[in-house]
Amino acid sequence: MNKSDLVDMISDKANIKKRDAIAAIDAIVKKIILSLKKGERVELRGFGVFNVKVVKERVGINPKTCEKISIPPKKSVVFKIGKEFKAKLNINDTNINL
């Protein structure tokens, strides 16, 4: 599935125009990103939780020169699947009611 498939499904299920579905998806993604940038946890009940994880600074090796280099810390996003989502994911029926 890609964004276009998601837009088509939302516009069909919600009976709205595709441009409105695109605007809704973009607004949701933007809000999730802004919240994560602030260090906030994003919880979508029944779906899962997005959290920011800080990866510590570490020492790596340059494969060309075998020289040790310092790799700076960075932020990464982790996702923990929700119980209901996990239960639906493990059902063999592909016709899950949305």
Secondary structure, 3 states (H helix, E strand, C coil): CCHHHHHHHHHHHHCCCHHHHHHHHHHHHHHHHHHHHCCCCEEECCCEEEEEEEECCEEEECCCCCCEEEECCEEEEEEEECHHHHHHHCCCCCCCCC
